[in-house]
Amino acid sequence: MSAVIQTERWAAILALAFSCQPSGRSALTSNVHTGPLLVQKPLYPEGPAVCHATILHPPSGIAGGDELNIDVTVHDAAHAVLTTPGATRWYKANGKPASQTVTIRVEAGASLDWLPLENLIFEQADASNDTHIQLAAGAHAIGWDCYQLGSVIAQGHWQAGLITIHSTLHYDGKLIWTEAGQVDAQHPIRHRGAGLANFPIMATVWSVGPVISAEQMEQLTASLPWTDRLRAGASQISLDASTSLVLVRLLGTHAEAVRQLMIACWQHLRPLHLGIAAIPLRLWRT
């Protein structure tokens, strides 16, 4: 019996919208999906004002040729928290690139926590991950992205593959932050001190809200490590007289340590930018 080779690609779309009800409850008011992308039943561990939803991708990984599109809108006065139940795995491409595009819109007076777990980039993957954030004036949001290149226990970590990352953030219709990068497994940038410095894991935490005082930023930067296993640095960019973007860059050797540091940054920044305490999600502890 000859082996059957799976050639079908997964094309998936998930479009979500959150709205504030007259009672003050944030509700998932639109949930449209095509293909293997969906959300679990919304939960309210922080009370009715904050709606938590978990994005599921039943195939458990993104293979060559797959195309995922996630579209999120948070309407005025609503607050949504979105995460994933586990890491996103990008598998061997077999000559076909895979992509995920995330588009986030947050209206004035609304808030969003975008907290997906890490992306695991397997050998010979050809992955493209685009994230586009559009915030109205007066919107508050915090989020992160994390990438593990290959195996942390393998010599050299990642021998073959390609990851392309493109991120943009617009505030009040203006482009505030943009990044575009492509990392090949064999590119020297992975080993240079001004690049990834031989670390297999890279991450960014971003947060938009009221300007943070110099003292509060000093507290954040003083808490960040700089060791052979885990490194991080933070900066603040003014968007207008009362609003700022804070960026925290992280490099690490183990995903769990990087994740815990991202959570610590979230716990520091969420009260300052979103005005609400940050209690780690139960899902992260399972």
NUNU-557417 format. One line per 5 residues: number of its first residue (from 1); their letters; for each residue x, y, z of N, C-alpha, C. Coordinates in Angstrom, 2 decimals, padded with zeros to 5 digits. Example, Ala and Ser with C-alpha at 12.3 -4.5 7.8 and 13.67 -1.06 7.14 Angstrom:
2
1> as> 013.19 -005.69 007.80 012.30 -004.50 007.80 013.20 -003.30 007.80 ~ 012.85 -002.25 007.08 013.67 -001.06 007.14 012.90 000.03 007.87
//
This chain:
286
1> msavi> 000.85 -001.19 000.00 000.00 000.00 000.00 000.89 001.24 000.00 ~ 000.66 002.13 -000.92 001.47 003.33 -001.01 001.02 004.34 000.03 ~ 001.98 005.18 000.47 001.65 006.21 001.46 000.82 007.31 000.82 ~ -000.08 007.87 001.60 -000.92 008.98 001.14 -000.31 010.27 001.64 ~ -000.01 011.17 000.74 000.61 012.44 001.10 -000.48 013.51 001.17
6> qterw> -000.56 014.21 002.33 -001.56 015.26 002.51 -001.12 016.50 001.76 ~ -001.90 016.91 000.76 -001.55 018.09 -000.04 -002.54 019.23 000.16 ~ -003.62 019.00 000.85 -004.62 020.05 001.03 -004.10 021.13 001.97 ~ -004.36 022.36 001.62 -003.97 023.46 002.51 -005.18 023.89 003.33 ~ -004.91 024.44 004.50 -005.96 024.97 005.34 -006.04 026.48 005.12
11> aaila> -007.18 026.96 004.68 -007.44 028.40 004.58 -008.51 028.71 005.62 ~ -008.19 029.55 006.57 -009.09 029.80 007.69 -009.24 031.28 007.95 ~ -010.47 031.68 008.31 -010.78 033.07 008.62 -011.56 033.10 009.93 ~ -011.19 034.02 010.81 -011.92 034.24 012.06 -012.12 035.74 012.23 ~ -013.37 036.17 012.32 -013.69 037.59 012.49 -014.52 037.75 013.76
16> lafsc> -014.01 038.52 014.71 -014.66 038.70 016.00 -014.93 040.19 016.25 ~ -016.03 040.47 016.94 -016.32 041.82 017.38 -016.86 041.78 018.80 ~ -016.41 042.72 019.61 -016.84 042.83 021.00 -017.51 044.19 021.20 ~ -018.61 044.19 021.92 -019.36 045.42 022.16 -019.75 045.51 023.62 ~ -019.92 046.74 024.10 -020.35 046.98 025.47 -021.88 047.07 025.50
21> qpsgr> -022.50 046.25 026.32 -023.95 046.23 026.45 -024.41 047.35 027.39 ~ -025.71 047.72 027.36 -026.21 048.77 028.25 -025.92 048.50 029.73 ~ -025.83 047.23 030.09 -025.53 046.86 031.48 -024.07 047.09 031.86 ~ -023.22 047.40 030.86 -021.79 047.53 031.10 -021.02 046.26 030.82 ~ -021.70 045.21 030.42 -021.06 043.93 030.13 -020.43 043.96 028.74
26> salts> -019.18 043.53 028.63 -018.53 043.38 027.33 -018.92 042.02 026.76 ~ -019.43 042.00 025.54 -019.94 040.75 024.96 -019.33 040.51 023.59 ~ -019.16 039.24 023.27 -018.76 038.84 021.93 -020.01 038.90 021.06 ~ -020.15 039.95 020.25 -021.38 040.19 019.51 -021.32 039.75 018.06 ~ -020.14 039.39 017.58 -020.02 038.85 016.22 -018.90 037.83 016.21
31> nvhtg> -019.21 036.64 015.67 -018.25 035.55 015.65 -018.46 034.78 014.34 ~ -017.65 035.09 013.36 -017.76 034.48 012.04 -016.47 033.73 011.75 ~ -016.58 032.47 011.36 -015.36 031.74 011.06 -015.57 030.83 009.85 ~ -014.49 030.67 009.10 -014.44 029.76 007.96 -013.19 028.92 008.10 ~ -013.32 027.61 008.01 -012.17 026.74 008.18 -011.83 026.55 009.65
36> pllvq> -010.67 026.00 009.93 -010.31 025.58 011.29 -009.77 026.71 012.18 ~ -010.59 027.72 012.41 -010.30 028.77 013.39 -011.61 029.10 014.10 ~ -011.60 029.12 015.43 -012.80 029.44 016.18 -012.42 029.86 017.59 ~ -013.41 030.28 018.37 -013.15 030.66 019.75 -014.00 029.82 020.68 ~ -013.46 029.61 021.88 -014.24 028.95 022.91 -015.29 029.91 023.46
41> kplyp> -016.21 029.38 024.25 -017.24 030.20 024.88 -016.59 031.31 025.71 ~ -017.03 032.56 025.54 -016.46 033.66 026.32 -016.61 033.43 027.82 ~ -015.60 033.86 028.56 -015.60 033.73 030.01 -015.39 035.10 030.65 ~ -015.72 035.19 031.96 -015.66 036.47 032.66 -014.96 036.33 034.01 ~ -013.70 035.90 034.02 -013.00 035.75 035.30 -012.73 037.07 036.01
46> egpav> -012.79 038.19 035.29 -012.57 039.50 035.89 -013.87 040.27 036.10 ~ -015.00 039.61 035.90 -016.28 040.29 036.01 -016.84 040.63 034.64 ~ -018.08 041.13 034.58 -018.76 041.31 033.30 -018.16 042.38 032.39 ~ -017.33 043.26 032.91 -016.80 044.35 032.09 -015.68 043.89 031.16 ~ -015.10 042.70 031.41 -013.97 042.22 030.61 -014.30 040.84 030.07
51> chati> -014.35 040.71 028.75 -014.70 039.46 028.09 -013.44 038.73 027.65 ~ -013.26 037.51 028.13 -012.11 036.68 027.76 -012.53 035.66 026.71 ~ -011.71 035.51 025.66 -011.98 034.52 024.63 -010.66 033.86 024.23 ~ -010.73 032.56 023.97 -009.56 031.78 023.59 -009.68 031.35 022.13 ~ -008.68 031.69 021.32 -008.68 031.34 019.90 -008.12 029.93 019.73
56> lhpps> -008.88 029.09 019.04 -008.49 027.70 018.81 -008.18 027.47 017.34 ~ -007.14 026.65 017.11 -006.81 026.21 015.76 -006.70 024.69 015.81 ~ -007.81 023.97 015.59 -007.85 022.52 015.82 -006.76 021.71 015.14 ~ -006.24 022.09 013.94 -005.15 021.28 013.36 -003.87 021.26 014.20 ~ -003.78 022.13 015.18 -002.68 022.20 016.15 -001.37 022.74 015.58
61> giagg> -001.33 023.04 014.31 -000.12 023.61 013.73 -000.41 024.17 012.35 ~ 000.52 025.00 011.87 000.40 025.64 010.56 001.43 025.00 009.65 ~ 000.95 024.37 008.60 001.81 023.67 007.65 001.97 024.48 006.37 ~ 002.89 024.05 005.51 003.14 024.74 004.25 001.86 024.90 003.43 ~ 001.60 026.12 002.97 000.42 026.41 002.18 -000.75 026.93 002.98
66> delni> -000.73 026.78 004.31 -001.84 027.26 005.13 -001.89 028.79 005.15 ~ -003.11 029.32 005.18 -003.33 030.76 005.25 -004.37 031.03 006.32 ~ -003.96 031.71 007.39 -004.86 032.05 008.49 -005.05 033.56 008.54 ~ -006.31 033.98 008.74 -006.62 035.40 008.86 -007.50 035.60 010.09 ~ -007.04 036.45 010.99 -007.79 036.76 012.22 -008.08 038.26 012.23
71> dvtvh> -009.35 038.61 012.41 -009.79 040.01 012.40 -010.56 040.27 013.69 ~ -010.10 041.26 014.46 -010.70 041.55 015.77 -011.08 043.03 015.83 ~ -012.31 043.32 016.22 -012.77 044.69 016.44 -013.33 044.79 017.86 ~ -012.84 045.77 018.61 -013.37 046.04 019.95 -014.04 047.41 019.90 ~ -015.36 047.41 020.08 -016.13 048.65 019.97 -016.06 049.48 021.24
76> daaha> -016.50 050.71 021.11 -016.43 051.72 022.18 -016.87 051.16 023.53 ~ -016.03 051.35 024.55 -016.29 051.02 025.95 -016.19 049.53 026.26 ~ -016.00 048.67 025.27 -015.83 047.24 025.53 -014.37 046.93 025.89 ~ -014.16 045.79 026.55 -012.81 045.34 026.89 -012.75 043.84 026.61 ~ -011.82 043.44 025.74 -011.65 042.03 025.37 -010.24 041.58 025.70
81> vlttp> -010.13 040.32 026.11 -008.85 039.66 026.34 -008.82 038.42 025.46 ~ -007.81 038.34 024.59 -007.69 037.21 023.67 -006.36 036.50 023.89 ~ -006.42 035.17 023.94 -005.21 034.38 024.09 -005.38 033.08 023.30 ~ -004.40 032.20 023.41 -004.46 030.89 022.76 -004.18 029.83 023.83 ~ -004.65 028.59 023.63 -004.46 027.56 024.66 -003.05 026.97 024.67
86> gatrw> -002.28 027.23 023.65 -000.92 026.69 023.57 -000.14 027.42 022.49 ~ 001.09 026.99 022.31 001.94 027.61 021.30 001.41 027.34 019.90 ~ 001.71 028.26 018.98 001.40 028.08 017.57 002.62 027.45 016.89 ~ 002.42 026.29 016.28 003.53 025.54 015.68 003.53 025.74 014.16 ~ 004.66 026.19 013.65 004.84 026.37 012.22 005.72 025.23 011.72
91> ykang> 005.11 024.34 010.91 005.78 023.11 010.51 006.55 023.27 009.20 ~ 007.23 022.20 008.82 008.00 022.14 007.58 007.15 022.57 006.39 ~ 007.71 023.44 005.54 006.94 024.06 004.47 006.68 023.15 003.29 ~ 007.60 022.21 003.01 007.49 021.37 001.81 007.29 022.21 000.55 ~ 008.05 023.31 000.47 008.02 024.16 -000.72 006.85 025.12 -000.80
96> kpasq> 005.99 025.17 000.23 004.82 026.06 000.20 004.83 026.94 001.44 ~ 004.98 028.26 001.28 004.99 029.14 002.45 003.64 029.15 003.17 ~ 003.68 029.40 004.46 002.48 029.51 005.28 002.39 030.92 005.84 ~ 001.16 031.38 006.11 001.01 032.76 006.57 -000.12 032.89 007.59 ~ 000.05 033.87 008.46 -001.02 034.29 009.36 -001.06 035.81 009.37
101> tvtir> -002.25 036.37 009.20 -002.43 037.82 009.22 -003.44 038.16 010.30 ~ -003.04 039.03 011.22 -003.90 039.46 012.31 -004.17 040.95 012.15 ~ -005.44 041.33 012.12 -005.84 042.73 012.04 -006.67 043.06 013.27 ~ -006.23 044.07 014.01 -006.88 044.45 015.27 -007.32 045.90 015.18 ~ -008.58 046.15 015.51 -009.12 047.52 015.58 -009.73 047.75 016.96
106> veaga> -009.31 048.83 017.62 -009.84 049.16 018.94 -010.36 050.59 018.89 ~ -011.65 050.75 019.17 -012.28 052.07 019.07 -012.00 052.91 020.32 ~ -012.33 054.19 020.23 -012.14 055.11 021.34 -012.87 054.62 022.58 ~ -012.18 054.63 023.71 -012.79 054.20 024.95 -012.78 052.70 025.17 ~ -012.31 051.94 024.20 -012.26 050.47 024.30 -010.86 050.03 024.71
111> sldwl> -010.76 048.76 025.16 -009.48 048.20 025.60 -009.33 046.78 025.09 ~ -008.08 046.39 024.86 -007.80 045.03 024.38 -006.50 044.53 024.99 ~ -006.52 043.25 025.42 -005.29 042.51 025.74 -005.14 041.44 024.67 ~ -004.06 041.51 023.88 -003.78 040.52 022.83 -002.60 039.68 023.32 ~ -002.88 038.44 023.79 -001.90 037.67 024.54 -001.75 036.24 024.01
116> plenl> -001.42 036.06 022.74 -001.20 034.70 022.24 000.09 034.11 022.81 ~ 000.12 032.79 022.96 001.35 032.16 023.40 002.35 032.09 022.24 ~ 003.53 031.59 022.51 004.65 031.72 021.58 004.44 030.99 020.26 ~ 005.16 031.46 019.24 005.23 030.80 017.94 006.47 029.90 017.92 ~ 006.29 028.62 017.62 007.40 027.69 017.51 007.70 027.46 016.04
121> ifeqa> 008.89 027.84 015.60 009.27 027.75 014.19 010.11 026.48 014.01 ~ 009.53 025.48 013.35 010.18 024.18 013.19 011.20 024.22 012.05 ~ 012.01 023.17 011.97 012.98 023.05 010.89 012.28 023.09 009.53 ~ 012.88 023.85 008.61 012.43 023.97 007.22 011.05 024.62 007.10 ~ 010.66 025.38 008.11 009.42 026.17 007.99 009.67 027.37 007.09
126> dasnd> 008.62 027.84 006.46 008.64 029.09 005.69 007.41 029.87 006.15 ~ 007.59 030.67 007.20 006.48 031.27 007.92 006.44 032.79 007.73 ~ 005.22 033.32 007.60 005.02 034.77 007.50 003.92 035.17 008.47 ~ 004.24 036.06 009.39 003.29 036.47 010.42 003.16 038.00 010.40 ~ 001.98 038.49 010.02 001.71 039.93 009.95 000.71 040.30 011.03
131> thiql> 000.99 041.40 011.74 000.08 041.91 012.76 -000.11 043.39 012.53 ~ -001.37 043.80 012.34 -001.68 045.20 012.06 -002.67 045.70 013.11 ~ -002.26 046.70 013.88 -003.03 047.21 015.00 -003.48 048.63 014.67 ~ -004.78 048.87 014.79 -005.35 050.19 014.51 -006.11 050.66 015.75 ~ -005.57 051.67 016.41 -006.17 052.18 017.63 -006.71 053.58 017.39
136> aagah> -007.97 053.81 017.76 -008.54 055.15 017.71 -007.97 055.97 018.87 ~ -008.00 057.28 018.76 -007.57 058.13 019.87 -008.44 057.81 021.08 ~ -007.79 057.57 022.21 -008.52 057.21 023.42 -008.65 055.72 023.64 ~ -008.19 054.90 022.69 -008.18 053.45 022.87 -006.96 053.04 023.69 ~ -007.10 051.95 024.42 -005.99 051.40 025.20 -005.80 049.94 024.81
141> aigwd> -004.56 049.51 024.69 -004.30 048.12 024.29 -002.92 047.70 024.74 ~ -002.79 046.40 024.96 -001.50 045.82 025.32 -001.42 044.44 024.65 ~ -000.23 044.06 024.21 -000.10 042.77 023.55 001.34 042.35 023.45 ~ 001.53 041.17 022.84 002.89 040.66 022.67 002.94 039.67 021.53 ~ 004.17 039.39 021.10 004.47 038.32 020.15 005.79 037.69 020.56
146> cyqlg> 005.89 036.37 020.42 007.09 035.65 020.83 007.38 034.57 019.80 ~ 008.67 034.39 019.47 009.08 033.41 018.46 010.24 032.58 019.00 ~ 010.10 031.26 018.92 011.19 030.35 019.22 011.68 029.75 017.91 ~ 012.94 029.97 017.60 013.51 029.52 016.34 014.15 028.15 016.54 ~ 013.46 027.12 016.11 013.98 025.76 016.23 013.85 025.21 017.64
151> sviaq> 014.71 024.26 017.97 014.70 023.59 019.26 015.75 024.19 020.18 ~ 015.36 024.48 021.42 016.31 025.08 022.35 017.37 024.08 022.81 ~ 017.15 022.77 022.59 018.12 021.78 023.04 019.02 021.28 021.91 ~ 018.72 021.66 020.67 019.52 021.21 019.53 020.73 022.11 019.33 ~ 021.82 021.53 018.86 023.02 022.30 018.56 022.70 023.32 017.47
156> ghwqa> 022.93 024.59 017.75 022.63 025.64 016.77 021.17 026.00 016.71 ~ 020.31 025.25 017.41 018.88 025.51 017.56 018.07 025.32 016.28 ~ 018.45 026.00 015.21 017.61 026.05 014.01 018.53 026.03 012.79 ~ 018.46 024.97 012.00 019.41 024.78 010.91 018.91 025.27 009.56 ~ 017.59 025.18 009.32 017.04 025.55 008.02 015.62 026.07 008.19
161> gliti> 015.33 027.18 007.50 013.99 027.74 007.57 014.02 029.25 007.38 ~ 012.82 029.84 007.38 012.67 031.27 007.13 011.45 031.76 007.89 ~ 011.59 032.90 008.58 010.47 033.55 009.24 010.44 035.02 008.82 ~ 009.29 035.47 008.35 009.09 036.86 007.96 008.06 037.47 008.90 ~ 008.40 038.59 009.51 007.53 039.24 010.49 007.29 040.68 010.06
166> hstlh> 006.03 041.09 010.07 005.68 042.47 009.75 004.65 042.94 010.75 ~ 004.96 044.01 011.47 004.05 044.57 012.46 003.87 046.05 012.22 ~ 002.62 046.53 012.35 002.35 047.96 012.27 001.38 048.36 013.36 ~ 001.52 049.58 013.85 000.58 050.13 014.83 000.22 051.54 014.42 ~ -001.07 051.76 014.17 -001.59 053.09 013.87 -002.35 053.61 015.08
171> ydgkl> -002.15 054.87 015.41 -002.90 055.50 016.50 -003.52 056.79 015.96 ~ -004.82 056.90 016.10 -005.56 058.07 015.60 -005.28 058.30 014.12 ~ -005.20 057.20 013.36 -005.00 057.27 011.92 -003.57 057.47 011.48 ~ -002.63 057.59 012.41 -001.24 057.84 012.06 -000.39 056.60 012.35 ~ 000.53 056.31 011.45 001.45 055.20 011.65 002.47 055.59 012.71
176> iwtea> 002.46 054.85 013.83 003.32 055.17 014.97 004.52 054.24 015.04 ~ 004.31 052.97 014.73 005.37 051.98 014.87 005.23 050.95 013.76 ~ 006.32 050.66 013.10 006.31 049.62 012.07 007.62 048.85 012.11 ~ 007.53 047.57 011.90 008.70 046.71 011.84 008.50 045.69 010.73 ~ 009.54 045.42 009.99 009.51 044.37 008.98 010.86 043.69 009.00
181> gqvda> 010.84 042.39 009.17 012.10 041.66 009.24 011.96 040.26 008.70 ~ 013.06 039.75 008.20 013.10 038.39 007.68 014.36 037.72 008.23 ~ 014.15 036.60 008.90 015.28 035.88 009.50 015.38 034.51 008.85 ~ 016.49 034.27 008.19 016.81 032.96 007.64 017.66 032.21 008.67 ~ 017.46 030.91 008.77 018.19 030.13 009.77 019.70 030.29 009.63
186> qhpir> 020.19 030.54 008.42 021.63 030.65 008.20 022.13 032.10 008.17 ~ 021.26 033.07 008.45 021.68 034.47 008.34 022.58 034.84 009.53 ~ 023.66 035.58 009.29 024.58 035.97 010.37 023.93 036.81 011.46 ~ 022.80 037.47 011.18 022.14 038.31 012.18 021.77 037.51 013.42 ~ 021.62 036.20 013.26 021.26 035.37 014.41 022.39 035.29 015.43
191> hrgag> 023.61 035.55 015.00 024.76 035.36 015.88 025.43 036.68 016.28 ~ 025.04 037.77 015.68 025.68 039.04 015.97 025.13 039.66 017.25 ~ 026.01 040.39 017.94 025.58 041.06 019.16 024.50 042.08 018.93 ~ 024.52 042.71 017.75 023.48 043.69 017.42 022.23 043.03 016.85 ~ 022.24 041.69 016.75 021.08 040.95 016.26 020.49 040.11 017.38
196> lanfp> 020.44 038.78 017.16 019.84 037.89 018.14 020.87 037.31 019.12 ~ 022.14 037.60 018.88 023.20 037.23 019.84 023.15 035.75 020.23 ~ 022.80 034.90 019.27 022.74 033.44 019.47 021.57 032.97 020.34 ~ 020.66 033.87 020.69 019.47 033.47 021.44 018.45 032.86 020.49 ~ 017.81 031.75 020.85 016.81 031.14 019.97 015.41 031.73 020.11
201> imatv> 015.18 032.57 021.12 013.83 033.09 021.36 013.88 034.61 021.38 ~ 012.95 035.22 020.65 012.83 036.68 020.63 011.37 037.05 020.85 ~ 011.14 038.17 021.51 009.76 038.57 021.82 009.69 040.09 021.95 ~ 008.46 040.61 021.78 008.18 042.02 021.97 006.88 042.16 022.74 ~ 006.88 042.99 023.77 005.66 043.40 024.47 005.41 044.85 024.10
206> wsvgp> 004.17 045.16 023.68 003.82 046.54 023.35 002.60 046.96 024.15 ~ 002.51 048.24 024.49 001.40 048.71 025.30 001.13 050.18 025.01 ~ -000.14 050.54 024.87 -000.55 051.91 024.55 -001.54 052.39 025.59 ~ -001.27 053.54 026.17 -002.16 054.13 027.16 -001.59 055.45 027.65 ~ -002.03 055.91 028.83 -001.53 057.19 029.35 -000.01 057.19 029.51
211> visae> 000.59 058.36 029.31 002.04 058.51 029.45 002.46 058.01 030.84 ~ 003.51 057.21 030.86 004.04 056.65 032.10 005.17 057.55 032.60 ~ 005.16 057.84 033.88 006.15 058.74 034.45 007.55 058.14 034.35 ~ 008.54 059.03 034.45 009.93 058.58 034.38 010.24 057.61 035.52 ~ 009.68 057.85 036.69 009.91 056.97 037.83 009.34 055.57 037.57
216> qmeql> 008.14 055.52 037.00 007.52 054.23 036.71 008.29 053.48 035.62 ~ 008.80 054.20 034.61 009.61 053.55 033.59 010.92 053.05 034.18 ~ 011.49 053.80 035.12 012.72 053.36 035.76 012.49 052.08 036.56 ~ 011.33 051.98 037.20 010.99 050.76 037.93 010.91 049.57 036.98 ~ 010.30 049.79 035.81 010.19 048.72 034.83 011.56 048.31 034.32
221> taslp> 012.36 049.26 033.88 013.67 048.92 033.30 014.59 048.29 034.35 ~ 014.49 048.73 035.60 015.33 048.17 036.65 014.98 046.72 036.94 ~ 013.74 046.33 036.64 013.31 044.96 036.90 013.69 043.98 035.78 ~ 014.17 044.50 034.66 014.44 043.65 033.50 015.83 043.03 033.60 ~ 015.96 041.75 033.28 017.26 041.07 033.40 018.17 041.34 032.20
226> wtdrl> 019.45 041.13 032.42 020.44 041.17 031.33 021.50 040.12 031.64 ~ 021.22 038.88 031.26 022.11 037.76 031.57 022.39 036.97 030.30 ~ 023.16 035.90 030.45 023.46 035.03 029.32 022.25 034.19 028.91 ~ 021.20 034.15 029.73 020.02 033.34 029.44 018.77 034.16 029.13 ~ 018.74 035.40 029.59 017.52 036.21 029.44 017.90 037.68 029.45
231> ragas> 017.45 038.39 028.42 017.76 039.82 028.30 016.52 040.58 027.89 ~ 016.42 041.83 028.36 015.27 042.66 027.98 015.62 044.13 028.17 ~ 014.97 044.97 027.37 015.10 046.42 027.49 013.80 047.08 027.11 ~ 013.54 048.27 027.65 012.25 048.95 027.43 012.47 050.38 026.97 ~ 011.50 050.88 026.21 011.52 052.28 025.77 010.08 052.79 025.71
236> qisld> 009.92 054.10 025.77 008.61 054.75 025.70 008.61 055.81 024.60 ~ 007.56 055.80 023.79 007.41 056.75 022.68 006.12 057.53 022.89 ~ 006.20 058.85 022.90 005.00 059.68 023.05 004.19 059.68 021.76 ~ 002.88 059.46 021.88 001.98 059.50 020.73 001.26 060.84 020.63 ~ 000.91 061.40 021.77 000.38 062.77 021.87 000.68 063.25 023.27
241> astsl> 000.08 064.36 023.68 000.41 064.95 024.97 000.11 064.03 026.15 ~ -000.84 063.10 025.98 -001.28 062.29 027.12 -001.13 060.79 026.90 ~ -000.63 060.37 025.74 -000.62 058.95 025.38 000.77 058.51 024.95 ~ 001.13 057.28 025.30 002.44 056.78 024.91 002.35 055.32 024.49 ~ 003.38 054.90 023.76 003.60 053.50 023.40 004.85 053.04 024.13
246> vlvrl> 004.73 051.95 024.87 005.87 051.34 025.54 006.21 050.05 024.81 ~ 007.48 049.86 024.50 007.98 048.64 023.86 009.01 047.98 024.75 ~ 008.85 046.67 024.95 009.83 045.89 025.70 010.33 044.79 024.77 ~ 011.65 044.73 024.57 012.28 043.71 023.72 012.89 042.64 024.61 ~ 012.71 041.38 024.21 013.21 040.28 025.02 013.95 039.26 024.16
251> lgtha> 015.01 038.69 024.71 015.73 037.57 024.13 015.93 036.53 025.23 ~ 015.84 035.25 024.87 016.01 034.23 025.88 016.40 032.89 025.31 ~ 016.76 031.98 026.22 017.14 030.63 025.81 016.04 029.61 026.07 ~ 015.04 029.95 026.89 013.96 029.02 027.20 012.62 029.76 027.14 ~ 011.65 029.16 026.45 010.37 029.80 026.22 009.64 030.10 027.53
256> eavrq> 009.71 029.21 028.49 008.99 029.42 029.75 009.50 030.66 030.48 ~ 010.83 030.85 030.49 011.39 032.02 031.16 011.00 033.30 030.44 ~ 011.00 033.27 029.09 010.59 034.44 028.33 009.11 034.73 028.57 ~ 008.28 033.68 028.59 006.85 033.87 028.83 006.60 034.50 030.20 ~ 007.31 034.01 031.22 007.12 034.57 032.56 007.55 036.03 032.63
261> lmiac> 008.58 036.39 031.88 009.01 037.79 031.85 007.99 038.65 031.09 ~ 007.42 038.13 030.00 006.37 038.87 029.31 005.18 039.09 030.23 ~ 004.80 038.06 030.99 003.69 038.21 031.92 004.01 039.27 032.98 ~ 005.25 039.27 033.47 005.64 040.28 034.46 005.55 041.69 033.87 ~ 005.95 041.87 032.61 005.83 043.17 031.96 004.37 043.56 031.82
266> wqhlr> 003.54 042.60 031.42 002.09 042.83 031.31 001.50 043.24 032.66 ~ 001.94 042.56 033.73 001.43 042.90 035.05 001.85 044.30 035.47 ~ 003.00 044.75 035.02 003.47 046.10 035.33 002.73 047.15 034.51 ~ 002.54 046.88 033.21 002.01 047.89 032.30 000.48 047.96 032.26 ~ -000.20 046.84 032.46 -001.65 046.84 032.34 -002.33 047.82 033.31
271> plhlg> -001.97 047.85 034.58 -002.61 048.84 035.46 -002.34 050.28 035.04 ~ -001.14 050.53 034.50 -000.78 051.89 034.12 -001.47 052.33 032.83 ~ -001.62 051.43 031.88 -002.18 051.78 030.58 -003.66 051.45 030.42 ~ -004.12 050.37 031.04 -005.52 049.98 030.90 -006.32 050.24 032.17 ~ -005.64 050.61 033.25 -006.33 050.96 034.48 -006.96 049.79 035.20
276> iaaip> -006.39 048.59 035.03 -006.95 047.40 035.66 -005.82 046.46 036.04 ~ -005.95 045.83 037.22 -004.91 044.91 037.68 -004.76 043.73 036.72 ~ -003.56 043.17 036.67 -003.27 042.06 035.76 -003.07 040.79 036.57 ~ -004.07 039.91 036.52 -004.00 038.61 037.19 -003.74 037.56 036.12 ~ -002.63 036.79 036.20 -002.33 035.79 035.16 -003.50 034.86 034.88
281> lrlwr> -003.72 034.55 033.63 -004.84 033.70 033.22 -004.64 032.28 033.72 ~ -005.74 031.64 034.15 -005.66 030.25 034.60 -005.18 029.34 033.48 ~ -005.50 029.68 032.26 -005.11 028.86 031.11 -003.60 028.73 031.01 ~ -002.86 029.76 031.43 -001.41 029.72 031.35 -000.80 028.77 032.38 ~ -001.57 028.37 033.38 -001.04 027.52 034.44 -001.37 026.04 034.21
286> t> -002.12 025.73 033.15 -002.50 024.33 032.89 -001.53 023.67 031.92
//
